[in-house]
Amino acid sequence: MRLRFTKMQGAGNDFVVLDATHARFALTTVQLQRLGDRRFGVGADQILVVEKSATAGVDFRYRIFNGGSGEEVEQCGNGARCFMRYVLAKDLATKSTLHVETLGGRLELVAHPDGQVSVDMGAPSGFAVETIDVAGVAVEMALLSMGNPHAVQFVADVDTTPVAVTGPLIERHARFPQGVNAGFAQVLSRDRIRLRVFERGAGETLACGSGACAAVVTGIRLGRLDELVQVEARGGVLTIEWPRSAQGDDAHVRMTGPAETVFEGEIEL
């Protein structure tokens, strides 16, 4: 079959976006992997699917599949911003604020006139600090959920941290039977960090929205960061805000960043 798609990116995190509002989504895992393949397909960190929602008060259903494994996952913050720009560009929506449902919960998306998009990522949950043996090395990391699982550690320098070696070991560690996103954060100041994330099922990406939220929440919980932080990923900068002092641990995390269309096309599957 021939499949129309849109290629998008948010801070270097890249996506294939599919419109399934008029026909049932029925791609197989193998077909999703083909789409995500950077040599034999389009190439993407994740495949995003736009579907209608039958839930009152929700505008769309938002589904996310890893480009490498084809596995459906709970959350993708950078993808959510691209989702918003996509439905506006395709005239599937006209409102500047939308509510979408994912496997990880509901999100509120807000499009700004300058092209940036803000995402209400909800409240973090399950925060705990543990020391985990990673290939014989005791590593202290914070474990939490932003609708999907994260393990965050602070490092002296993200450039010299062996993310390609350590990331897969954490992602597939026995402590995380369902896998985990491994984050490596370097604090530059109380309002700025650098971040690399080895994403579950996708490998290291140029940016990870939920990973940026998890890293900032961790830094705030540990007293190392203020409540408004610029996160420097390799693909761009994200702004993360968590108003914990005013609203407590149940405060929602708000992420703002870019989202752009790269190109559109068709592929034979």
C-alpha positions, 0 to 999 in steps of 0.5 A: 500500500502507499502511505502518505506521511509528514516528517516533523521535528521538535528540537531535533527529535524527529517524527513521522506523523500519520492522519488516521482520522478518516480511516482505521489505523492498521499498520503492523509492527514490521511496517512501523519499523520500516517507517522508522528505519533511516536507511530503508524507510523514512527515518524517525525516532517515533511514529505519531498517529492522529486519531479521533477521540470518543471521550467527552472533552478530548479533541484527539487521540494521540498514539506514539510508536517507537521508530526502532522497535515499533512498540507503542509507548505512553508518552512523547512530549516533543511529539505532542508539540509536533502533533499540535502543529500538524493538526492545525496545518492540516485543518483538522483543528482550528483552536489554539488549545487542544486536549488529547488522550495518550496511553500515559494520560491526557495532555493540554496543548497550546499553540503560540503565535511565534510557532512555539507550542506549550504542553501541560505534561501533567504531574510527575509521579512515583519519585524515588532515589535509588542506587543501582548497580550498572555493570559493577558500578553503583549509580545513584539515580532518580526514578519517576514517571512523566506518563512514561518511566525515567531514570535520571542521573546527574553527571559532571559533563554530558559530552564525556559521559558514555551514554551509548554504553551506559544508556542501554544497560540502564534501559534494559536493567533488571530493575526495569522489566518494562524498560526505562528512559535513561537521562543524563543531566549536567547542571550549568546553573540553577536555571539551565541544564544540559541533557542527553537521553537514551530513550527506551526502544529508540536509542539516544535522541537529539531531544526528549521532552518528557526526559527534560521534564523528568530531569528538571523535576529531579533537580527541583526535588533535590534542591539543585534547580529553580522552578523555571529551567532552560534545558539544552538538548543536542537538538535545541532548547526546551523551557520547563516549568514546575511550580512546586513551591506554590502548588506542591508535588501535584503541580503540573509540569509545563514544557515549551519548545519548537515544532516544525514540518520537515517535508511530506511524501508517500512511501510504499509499504 
